[in-house]
Amino acid sequence: MAILVFDIGGTAIKYGLVSDEFEILEASESPTADSDANKGSAQGVLSFLSEKMAEYKGRYDAIGISTAGQVDFNRGYIVYGTDNIPGFSDTDMRGIFEEKFGVPVAVDNDVNCAGLGEAHFGAGKGSDYFLCLTYGTGVGGAIYLNGDIFRGDKSAAGEFGHIMTHAGGKDCNCGRKGCYEAYASCRALTDRVSEHFGRYMSGREIFKPENLEHPFIKKALDEWEDEIVYGLISLSYIFNPPLIILGGGIMSEVLLANHIREKLISRVGVNYQGVRVEQARLRNKAGMLGAAYIAKQRLDSLK
Ligand SMILES: [Zn+2]
């Protein structure tokens, strides 16, 4: 038995086959938007998925899809897409593909899938309660509770990027002001540093040893870490989690994870200081493995 998985992000769609032992058998990647004008739109993404499902036909028993945006997990329905994939909102993804390919299809948002991946195969293995946050263009969150994702009333729980840390502050993509991700996302850091130097600097470049000595970068990084920690302090007081997993490419920087851990633990009350702060382990495989996990769950539930 195998599962066909897709991990739809703002810049790339990863896809491949995963075994029922959750081993990645094959993996490829394609840009979400390229020279083909149709791609990058909802229609373009759906036809790309459809093409691959047809290409792999006969080699899978279920399909798992991890996607950016807000997903109603119970219906496998895209409630709200992202700016990167225009027109993705209100798409009955599960309905469309189950009807067309005749196998169970499961859909969830990318951070929930990453959280599930980490829960079963990564930094959360063995824990039945943790928070997972990803820092990239925005900030995503997942609440893993009693051995499953806690999804809330409309499958929208854990949108930590939009808790308000600066009332009346900077504009956020969600249309409100002062959200956590406007200050704590990787983009908030790269925007600030790039503006100062008059050219784009990626997170990876900022963390080069020679750049870490630069006084402006030092200051910007220190303040950015504080912004990250402000949000984590509030989350610690709400959830009192035993474990916080930090994901997103930038969090592979050991120095950063260490600073966040030290700052968080020194700034919360004694009941919250036992929290373990760990880097995500699965990196870019988390989404695909999480997608495989929900697909297997759906397959089993229909048996
Ligand atoms: Zn927001």
Residues whose N, C-alpha, C, O or C-beta is under 5 A from the ligand:
A	BS01	ZN	G161 H162 C172 N173 C174 C179
